[in-house]
Each structure stands twice: as C-alpha cells, then as structure tokens.
Amino acid sequence: MAAGAPLILLGVRRSGTTLLRVMLDRNAELAVPDESYFVPQLAHRHRRVVDVDAFVDDLRRLPTLVEWKVSPDEVARRLRPGMTTGAAIAAVFETYANGHGKARWGDKTPLYMQYLPLLERLFPDARFVHLVRDGRDAALSFLSVPAGIMTEGWGYPRDAAGFACQWASEVRGARALGKRVGARFLELQYEQLVVDPAIELRRVCTFAELHYEEAMLGYVGQTDSARKRHQQRLNEPPRAGVRDWRTEMSASDRAAFEEVAGELLADLGYEVARRGNDRRRLAAYRAKTAAWRGVGALTQRSPLWRRRHRVLQPGV
C-alpha cells in the first residue's frame, strides 16, 4: 500500500464515526474535516477527466468549502489539464490538509455509504476504515435525532425496521468493498473503540502507516463538532453503554429490527433472539435508494444544478 494514501472512514450513521474522526484529526499527519457531501456531486458533474475552469467554477458554489475556509483559487493551483476527477477532488482535500499543516487527508461522510463503488473508483489508493456498531443501538441514536439535521433521501428510515434496512444494506456494502480491496480495508467495532480507544487507535495508525499519538485521545472539549446538538457526547470521554437496546428499545422494535437484520447482527458477533434476513424488504430498500441516487445524479449533471447553487466564492 502506498504511504500517504487518503484514509476514508466508513460507517452507518450514528455508529461512532464522528468520534473516530475527531480522534484521528488530532494526529499531526492527518486532516479529517467534517462531512464533505460534495464528492458525488463533483463526480457526477465531471466524468473521468475534468475541465479545470468548469471544475473550479463548481467549487465556487459549494458551501462546504466556505465552511472549511478553502479557497477555490488555492485548489486551482493544484489542478492541471487532463487530471482525473478523483485526483481533482483529492486536490480539494489536499488544500484543506495543507491549510492545517498536514500532509495527508481523510474523509468521514456517512452519506457515502450509499456510494462505495464510486469512492473505490475515484480514489484507487485509498485505505478504508469501517466502524461497525450494534445496529439496534445505532437505531436508538438515529431515531432520537431531531428532524431536519440529516439528509433525507428516498428510503430514509422512520422506524426500527426501516433503519435495519439501511444498517444491513450499508454494512454489507462496506464488507463487500473490503473483500474487493483486501489489505486496504480495516474493520473496527464501536464497542471496542469506546472501551479501549488507545488500542483501537493504534490498530488504525498501524494500518494507515501513521504515528500513534496520545494527543488523539485529548479531543474532549477541543472540537467544533461538539457544539452540534446531535454530537454532545463529544463533550465527554468515550464510554460503553451510552445506548443500550436491551433496556431502551421496545420488544416490538427489537423484533422488527432482528426480523430484517438479525442474521447480520449474529454474523458480527452480536447477541440476537432471531436471525432474520427479510430479503424482500431489503430488496425494496435497495431499489428505492438506487432510484434516489439515479435521480440525484441526473439532476447534478443538468444545468439545473448551477441554477440552484449560486456562486459563494467569486474568483480573485
């Protein structure tokens, strides 16, 4: 594996990926910003090879770059004619990392669990860390988040069974990616990360060829993410039992979740009462989310995208 490769953090929403992100972002070698969201948009708008001027014009319309304080003009200096779309997108992250005095970049955007083959194609040298959490605990956390905070595409979960569809589909998708990329994939369990974060972070650093630093554990009260309503756990050290489906989840919700995803839970070593695998419901979920991605890609490729995204950072 190439040293200096990007590190992409994967995980279903509410699986602890933000916790892992803020820890790794404190490493002196690696910059992992808050969610990017723009990767599929740019990839759909610029197929295979980029036109530099058109690409930079699109960068001027992305609110994420404003939030990251990344200038499209700085990114432009890293671009060249004939550059692949993946390399051009990587230049955005490289600019961010350079602005923070770091040589390497990473990404943590749970939405991209719906775009794993795209990530694989765009970033052929990337290393992937997949964080898995008991889906029933993740469901409790997800369903408690106030409306309007998360992107709501087709198939957005509204109940335990709906979240089980998302969790099972995305976890299986990530594990399939792991089989394809082999040594460039590492899987962790959230439950182990919060019990002994130093050991798990050492595993990640060894895998990613980073130097382990004790400073990665000193994130409490030191991250902007902790100011978000749904990320208040970052204001305290990691601990087990933040959510416990055994005491907090109703019997009907447990049964509904396990009817859809009990088999996968058991395969991952979690305790289950039923090894369910509702293929019909899972297939319906996959069809709905595939249609959502398809419509999104068509919209992003159309002139409508620029009309909806005004210029936020004019050129100098």
Sine and cosine of phi, psi and omega as CSV:
sin_phi,cos_phi,sin_psi,cos_psi,sin_omega,cos_omega
0.00,0.00,0.63,-0.78,-0.04,-1.00
-0.96,0.27,0.76,-0.65,0.10,-1.00
-0.92,0.39,0.55,-0.83,0.00,-1.00
1.00,0.07,0.07,1.00,0.00,-1.00
-0.92,0.39,0.50,-0.87,0.07,-1.00
-0.90,0.44,0.46,-0.89,0.00,-1.00
-0.89,-0.45,0.91,-0.41,-0.06,-1.00
-0.96,-0.29,0.86,-0.52,-0.02,-1.00
-1.00,-0.03,0.81,-0.58,-0.03,-1.00
-0.91,-0.42,0.49,-0.87,0.08,-1.00
0.20,-0.98,0.55,-0.83,0.09,-1.00
-0.89,0.45,0.52,-0.85,0.02,-1.00
-0.78,0.63,0.62,-0.78,0.03,-1.00
0.92,0.39,0.53,0.85,0.03,-1.00
-0.95,-0.30,0.14,0.99,0.04,-1.00
1.00,-0.10,0.19,0.98,-0.04,-1.00
-0.92,0.39,-0.51,0.86,0.04,-1.00
-0.92,0.38,-0.64,0.77,0.07,-1.00
-0.85,0.53,-0.75,0.66,0.01,-1.00
-0.90,0.44,-0.63,0.77,0.01,-1.00
-0.86,0.50,-0.77,0.64,-0.08,-1.00
-0.92,0.39,-0.51,0.86,0.08,-1.00
-0.91,0.42,-0.78,0.63,-0.06,-1.00
-0.93,0.36,-0.52,0.85,0.00,-1.00
-0.91,0.41,-0.33,0.94,0.03,-1.00
-0.99,0.13,-0.10,1.00,0.09,-1.00
-0.94,0.35,0.68,-0.74,-0.08,-1.00
-0.91,0.41,-0.28,0.96,-0.06,-1.00
-0.99,-0.16,-0.28,0.96,-0.23,-0.97
-0.79,-0.61,0.74,-0.67,0.09,-1.00
-0.93,-0.36,0.87,-0.50,0.04,-1.00
-0.84,-0.55,0.99,-0.14,-0.06,-1.00
-0.96,0.29,0.09,-1.00,0.13,-0.99
-0.91,0.41,0.15,-0.99,-0.12,-0.99
-0.72,0.70,0.68,-0.73,-0.05,-1.00
-1.00,-0.02,-0.72,0.69,0.01,-1.00
0.92,0.38,-0.40,0.91,-0.16,-0.99
-1.00,0.07,-0.18,0.98,-0.12,-0.99
-0.85,0.52,-0.78,0.62,0.02,-1.00
-0.89,0.46,-0.60,0.80,0.00,-1.00
-0.86,0.50,-0.78,0.63,-0.02,-1.00
-0.92,0.40,-0.60,0.80,0.00,-1.00
-0.92,0.40,-0.60,0.80,0.02,-1.00
-0.96,0.29,-0.52,0.85,-0.04,-1.00
-0.99,0.13,-0.41,0.91,-0.06,-1.00
-0.78,-0.62,0.98,-0.18,-0.15,-0.99
-1.00,0.05,0.90,-0.44,0.12,-0.99
0.94,0.34,-0.88,0.48,-0.04,-1.00
-0.80,-0.60,0.64,-0.77,-0.11,-0.99
-0.99,-0.16,0.53,-0.85,0.29,-0.96
-1.00,0.02,0.89,-0.45,-0.17,-0.99
-0.85,0.53,-0.73,0.69,-0.05,-1.00
-0.89,0.46,-0.69,0.72,0.00,-1.00
-0.92,0.39,-0.61,0.79,0.00,-1.00
-0.90,0.43,-0.73,0.69,-0.01,-1.00
-0.91,0.42,-0.59,0.80,0.05,-1.00
-0.87,0.49,-0.63,0.77,0.05,-1.00
-0.92,0.38,-0.61,0.79,0.02,-1.00
-0.87,0.50,-0.55,0.83,-0.01,-1.00
-0.91,0.41,-0.23,0.97,-0.07,-1.00
-0.97,-0.23,0.05,1.00,-0.10,-1.00
-1.00,-0.09,0.88,-0.47,0.01,-1.00
-0.90,0.44,-0.47,0.88,0.00,-1.00
-0.87,0.50,-0.64,0.77,-0.01,-1.00
-0.91,0.41,-0.54,0.84,0.09,-1.00
-0.90,0.43,-0.72,0.70,0.00,-1.00
-0.89,0.45,-0.61,0.79,-0.01,-1.00
-0.99,0.17,-0.15,0.99,-0.09,-1.00
0.87,0.49,0.67,0.74,0.05,-1.00
-0.96,-0.26,0.82,-0.57,0.00,-1.00
-1.00,0.06,0.79,-0.61,0.09,-1.00
-0.83,0.56,-0.52,0.85,0.02,-1.00
-0.91,0.41,-0.58,0.82,0.07,-1.00
-0.92,0.39,-0.66,0.75,0.04,-1.00
-0.89,0.47,-0.66,0.75,-0.05,-1.00
-0.83,0.56,-0.53,0.85,-0.01,-1.00
-0.94,0.35,-0.25,0.97,0.03,-1.00
-0.99,-0.12,-0.09,1.00,-0.09,-1.00
-1.00,-0.09,0.39,-0.92,0.04,-1.00
-0.52,-0.85,0.44,-0.90,0.04,-1.00
-0.85,0.52,0.62,-0.78,0.02,-1.00
0.99,0.13,0.04,1.00,-0.01,-1.00
-0.93,0.37,0.64,-0.77,0.04,-1.00
-0.93,0.37,0.39,-0.92,0.02,-1.00
-0.86,0.51,-0.67,0.75,0.00,-1.00
-0.88,0.48,-0.69,0.73,0.00,-1.00
-0.91,0.41,-0.61,0.80,0.02,-1.00
-0.92,0.39,-0.67,0.74,0.06,-1.00
-0.91,0.42,-0.65,0.76,0.04,-1.00
-0.86,0.52,-0.54,0.84,0.01,-1.00
-0.89,0.47,-0.50,0.87,0.06,-1.00
-0.90,0.43,-0.74,0.67,0.01,-1.00
-0.91,0.40,-0.61,0.79,0.02,-1.00
-0.89,0.46,-0.63,0.78,0.03,-1.00
-0.90,0.44,-0.68,0.73,0.05,-1.00
-0.87,0.49,-0.75,0.66,-0.03,-1.00
-0.88,0.48,-0.69,0.72,0.00,-1.00
-0.88,0.48,-0.61,0.79,0.03,-1.00
-0.91,0.42,-0.32,0.95,0.03,-1.00
-0.96,-0.29,0.25,0.97,0.07,-1.00
0.94,0.34,0.49,0.87,-0.06,-1.00
-0.84,-0.55,0.49,-0.87,-0.10,-0.99
-1.00,-0.01,-0.34,0.94,-0.10,-1.00
-0.79,-0.61,0.38,-0.92,-0.02,-1.00
-0.80,-0.60,0.36,-0.93,0.10,-0.99
-0.64,-0.77,0.05,-1.00,0.03,-1.00
-0.58,-0.82,0.55,-0.83,0.11,-0.99
-0.62,-0.78,0.99,-0.14,0.01,-1.00
-0.69,-0.73,0.99,-0.14,-0.07,-1.00
-0.82,0.58,-0.46,0.89,0.06,-1.00
-0.83,0.56,-0.49,0.87,-0.06,-1.00
-0.95,0.31,-0.11,0.99,0.15,-0.99
-0.88,0.47,-0.30,0.95,0.08,-1.00
-1.00,0.04,-0.05,1.00,-0.11,-0.99
-0.75,-0.67,0.57,0.82,-0.11,-0.99
-0.89,0.47,-0.69,0.72,0.05,-1.00
-0.87,0.49,-0.54,0.84,0.04,-1.00
-0.91,0.41,-0.71,0.70,0.03,-1.00
-0.87,0.49,-0.67,0.75,-0.01,-1.00
-0.87,0.49,-0.65,0.76,-0.01,-1.00
-0.96,0.28,-0.68,0.74,-0.06,-1.00
-0.92,0.38,-0.63,0.78,-0.14,-0.99
-0.84,-0.54,0.97,0.25,-0.15,-0.99
-0.92,0.40,-0.25,0.97,0.04,-1.00
-0.96,-0.27,0.07,1.00,-0.07,-1.00
-0.91,0.42,0.48,-0.88,0.16,-0.99
-0.95,-0.31,0.63,-0.77,-0.11,-0.99
-0.89,-0.46,0.78,-0.63,0.12,-0.99
-0.92,-0.38,0.88,-0.47,-0.04,-1.00
-0.97,-0.25,0.89,-0.45,0.02,-1.00
-0.99,-0.16,0.86,-0.52,-0.04,-1.00
-0.94,-0.34,0.69,-0.72,0.09,-1.00
-0.80,-0.59,0.52,-0.85,0.10,-0.99
-0.76,0.65,0.86,-0.51,-0.11,-0.99
-0.88,0.48,-0.43,0.90,0.00,-1.00
-0.95,0.31,-0.63,0.78,0.10,-1.00
-0.93,0.38,-0.66,0.75,0.05,-1.00
-0.88,0.48,-0.61,0.79,0.02,-1.00
-0.90,0.44,-0.69,0.72,0.04,-1.00
-0.84,0.54,-0.70,0.71,0.00,-1.00
-0.92,0.39,-0.73,0.69,-0.04,-1.00
-0.87,0.49,-0.73,0.68,-0.09,-1.00
-0.96,0.29,-0.17,0.98,0.04,-1.00
-1.00,-0.07,-0.14,0.99,-0.02,-1.00
-0.95,0.31,0.74,-0.67,0.01,-1.00
-0.86,0.52,0.54,-0.84,0.00,-1.00
-0.88,0.48,0.52,-0.85,0.08,-1.00
1.00,-0.06,-0.15,0.99,-0.04,-1.00
-1.00,0.09,-0.60,0.80,-0.06,-1.00
-0.97,-0.23,0.47,-0.88,0.08,-1.00
-0.90,0.43,0.77,-0.63,-0.07,-1.00
-0.92,-0.40,1.00,-0.03,0.08,-1.00
-1.00,0.05,-0.05,-1.00,0.08,-1.00
-0.90,0.44,0.67,-0.74,-0.05,-1.00
1.00,0.02,0.06,1.00,0.00,-1.00
-0.83,0.56,0.79,-0.61,-0.08,-1.00
-0.92,0.39,0.70,-0.71,0.07,-1.00
-0.90,-0.44,-0.16,0.99,-0.02,-1.00
-0.46,-0.89,0.01,-1.00,-0.09,-1.00
-0.88,0.47,-0.67,0.74,0.00,-1.00
-0.91,0.42,-0.64,0.77,0.04,-1.00
-0.90,0.45,-0.65,0.76,0.04,-1.00
-0.93,0.37,-0.57,0.82,0.04,-1.00
-0.86,0.50,-0.61,0.79,0.05,-1.00
-0.89,0.46,-0.73,0.68,0.01,-1.00
-0.90,0.44,-0.75,0.66,-0.06,-1.00
-0.86,0.51,-0.77,0.64,-0.05,-1.00
-0.91,0.42,-0.68,0.74,-0.02,-1.00
-0.90,0.43,-0.70,0.72,-0.06,-1.00
-0.97,0.26,-0.63,0.78,0.05,-1.00
-0.90,0.44,-0.69,0.72,0.04,-1.00
-0.90,0.44,-0.62,0.78,0.03,-1.00
-0.89,0.46,-0.67,0.74,0.02,-1.00
-0.92,0.40,-0.64,0.77,0.00,-1.00
-0.94,0.35,-0.54,0.84,0.10,-1.00
-0.91,0.41,-0.65,0.76,0.09,-1.00
-0.85,0.52,-0.68,0.73,0.01,-1.00
-0.85,0.53,-0.63,0.78,0.04,-1.00
-0.92,0.40,-0.56,0.83,-0.03,-1.00
-0.96,0.28,-0.64,0.77,-0.11,-0.99
-0.99,-0.12,-0.15,0.99,0.13,-0.99
0.88,0.47,-0.89,-0.45,-0.12,-0.99
-0.93,0.37,-0.13,0.99,0.03,-1.00
-1.00,0.02,0.24,0.97,-0.08,-1.00
-0.76,-0.65,0.72,-0.70,0.07,-1.00
-0.73,-0.68,0.73,-0.69,0.04,-1.00
-0.93,-0.38,0.73,-0.68,0.06,-1.00
-0.86,-0.52,0.33,-0.94,0.14,-0.99
-0.93,-0.38,0.74,-0.68,-0.01,-1.00
-0.81,0.58,-0.65,0.76,-0.06,-1.00
-0.88,0.48,-0.55,0.84,0.06,-1.00
-0.98,0.20,-0.58,0.81,0.00,-1.00
-0.87,0.49,-0.67,0.75,-0.06,-1.00
-0.98,0.18,-0.40,0.92,0.02,-1.00
-0.98,0.22,-0.69,0.73,0.00,-1.00
-0.62,-0.78,0.97,0.25,-0.07,-1.00
-0.87,0.49,-0.54,0.84,-0.03,-1.00
-0.89,0.45,-0.68,0.73,0.00,-1.00
-0.90,0.43,-0.71,0.70,-0.04,-1.00
-0.93,0.37,-0.60,0.80,0.05,-1.00
-0.92,0.40,-0.57,0.82,0.08,-1.00
-0.90,0.45,-0.62,0.78,0.05,-1.00
-0.88,0.48,-0.71,0.70,-0.01,-1.00
-0.90,0.44,-0.70,0.72,-0.03,-1.00
-0.90,0.44,-0.65,0.76,0.06,-1.00
-0.88,0.47,-0.72,0.70,0.01,-1.00
-0.87,0.49,-0.68,0.74,-0.09,-1.00
-1.00,0.01,-0.01,1.00,-0.05,-1.00
0.86,0.52,0.75,0.66,0.11,-0.99
-0.92,-0.38,0.44,-0.90,0.13,-0.99
-0.98,0.21,0.76,-0.65,0.07,-1.00
-0.95,0.32,0.68,-0.73,-0.01,-1.00
-0.73,-0.69,0.76,-0.65,0.03,-1.00
-0.86,0.51,-0.43,0.90,-0.02,-1.00
-0.87,0.49,-0.36,0.93,0.00,-1.00
-0.90,0.43,-0.37,0.93,0.01,-1.00
-1.00,0.05,-0.09,1.00,-0.07,-1.00
-0.99,-0.13,0.65,0.76,-0.09,-1.00
-1.00,0.09,-0.30,0.95,-0.13,-0.99
-0.86,0.51,0.84,-0.55,-0.01,-1.00
0.96,0.26,0.15,0.99,-0.08,-1.00
-0.88,-0.47,0.26,0.97,-0.05,-1.00
-0.75,-0.67,0.63,-0.77,0.03,-1.00
-0.90,0.44,-0.49,0.87,-0.03,-1.00
-0.86,0.51,-0.48,0.88,-0.04,-1.00
-0.91,0.41,-0.25,0.97,0.01,-1.00
-0.99,0.14,-0.20,0.98,0.01,-1.00
-0.97,0.24,0.61,-0.80,-0.07,-1.00
-0.84,0.54,-0.60,0.80,-0.09,-1.00
-1.00,-0.06,0.19,0.98,0.02,-1.00
-0.80,-0.60,0.50,0.86,-0.07,-1.00
-0.93,0.37,-0.31,0.95,0.03,-1.00
-0.90,0.43,-0.33,0.95,0.02,-1.00
-0.94,0.33,-0.14,0.99,0.05,-1.00
-1.00,0.05,0.10,1.00,0.03,-1.00
-0.64,-0.77,0.38,-0.92,0.00,-1.00
-0.89,0.45,0.40,-0.92,0.01,-1.00
-0.91,0.41,0.58,-0.81,0.03,-1.00
-0.44,-0.90,0.45,-0.89,0.04,-1.00
-0.97,0.24,0.40,-0.92,0.13,-0.99
0.99,0.16,0.29,0.96,0.07,-1.00
-0.86,0.52,-0.65,0.76,0.17,-0.99
-0.82,-0.58,0.57,-0.82,0.02,-1.00
-0.61,-0.79,0.98,-0.21,-0.04,-1.00
-0.87,0.50,-0.43,0.90,-0.03,-1.00
-0.90,0.44,-0.55,0.84,-0.05,-1.00
-0.94,-0.35,-0.37,0.93,-0.11,-0.99
-0.98,-0.22,-0.36,0.93,-0.09,-1.00
-0.99,-0.13,0.70,-0.71,0.02,-1.00
-0.92,0.40,0.41,-0.91,0.01,-1.00
-0.87,0.49,-0.60,0.80,-0.01,-1.00
-0.93,0.37,-0.63,0.78,0.02,-1.00
-0.94,0.35,-0.62,0.78,0.05,-1.00
-0.88,0.48,-0.71,0.70,-0.02,-1.00
-0.90,0.44,-0.66,0.75,-0.01,-1.00
-0.90,0.43,-0.67,0.74,0.01,-1.00
-0.91,0.42,-0.74,0.67,-0.06,-1.00
-0.94,0.35,-0.44,0.90,0.08,-1.00
-0.89,0.46,-0.55,0.84,0.00,-1.00
-1.00,0.02,-0.68,0.73,-0.23,-0.97
-0.76,-0.65,0.28,0.96,-0.02,-1.00
-0.88,0.48,-0.60,0.80,0.00,-1.00
-0.88,0.48,-0.71,0.70,0.01,-1.00
-0.93,0.38,-0.65,0.76,0.08,-1.00
-0.81,0.59,-0.74,0.67,-0.01,-1.00
-0.90,0.43,-0.66,0.76,0.02,-1.00
-0.87,0.49,-0.51,0.86,0.00,-1.00
-1.00,0.08,-0.02,1.00,0.05,-1.00
1.00,-0.07,0.18,0.98,0.02,-1.00
-1.00,0.03,0.49,-0.87,0.02,-1.00
-0.94,0.34,0.74,-0.68,0.05,-1.00
-0.65,-0.76,0.43,-0.90,0.13,-0.99
-1.00,-0.08,-0.45,0.89,-0.02,-1.00
-0.65,-0.76,0.74,-0.67,0.01,-1.00
-1.00,-0.06,0.92,0.39,-0.02,-1.00
-0.98,0.17,0.40,-0.92,0.05,-1.00
-0.38,-0.92,0.97,0.23,-0.11,-0.99
-0.95,0.32,1.00,0.04,-0.10,-1.00
-0.88,0.48,-0.59,0.80,-0.02,-1.00
-0.91,0.42,-0.72,0.70,-0.01,-1.00
-0.93,0.36,-0.63,0.77,0.03,-1.00
-0.90,0.43,-0.64,0.77,0.02,-1.00
-0.91,0.42,-0.63,0.77,0.03,-1.00
-0.90,0.44,-0.65,0.76,0.04,-1.00
-0.89,0.45,-0.72,0.70,-0.01,-1.00
-0.89,0.45,-0.62,0.79,0.02,-1.00
-0.91,0.42,-0.67,0.75,-0.03,-1.00
-0.92,0.40,-0.69,0.73,-0.03,-1.00
-0.95,0.31,-0.53,0.85,0.08,-1.00
-0.90,0.43,-0.64,0.77,0.04,-1.00
-0.91,0.42,-0.65,0.76,0.04,-1.00
-0.88,0.48,-0.70,0.71,0.03,-1.00
-0.90,0.43,-0.62,0.78,0.01,-1.00
-0.90,0.44,-0.72,0.70,0.03,-1.00
-0.89,0.45,-0.66,0.75,0.02,-1.00
-0.88,0.48,-0.68,0.74,0.00,-1.00
-0.90,0.44,-0.66,0.75,0.02,-1.00
-0.89,0.45,-0.67,0.74,0.02,-1.00
-0.90,0.43,-0.66,0.75,-0.03,-1.00
-0.93,0.38,-0.47,0.88,0.02,-1.00
-0.99,0.15,-0.26,0.97,-0.11,-0.99
-1.00,0.05,0.27,-0.96,0.08,-1.00
-0.87,0.50,-0.35,0.94,0.00,-1.00
-0.85,0.52,-0.53,0.85,-0.05,-1.00
-0.86,0.52,-0.73,0.68,-0.02,-1.00
-0.93,0.36,-0.52,0.86,0.04,-1.00
-0.93,0.37,-0.51,0.86,0.00,-1.00
-0.99,0.10,-0.32,0.95,-0.06,-1.00
-0.88,-0.47,1.00,-0.09,-0.02,-1.00
-0.96,0.30,0.33,-0.95,0.03,-1.00
-0.93,0.37,0.81,-0.58,-0.01,-1.00
-0.96,-0.27,-0.41,0.91,0.00,-1.00
-0.74,-0.67,1.00,0.00,0.01,-1.00
-0.87,0.49,0.43,-0.90,0.02,-1.00
-0.94,0.34,0.38,-0.92,0.01,-1.00
-1.00,-0.06,0.00,0.00,0.00,0.00
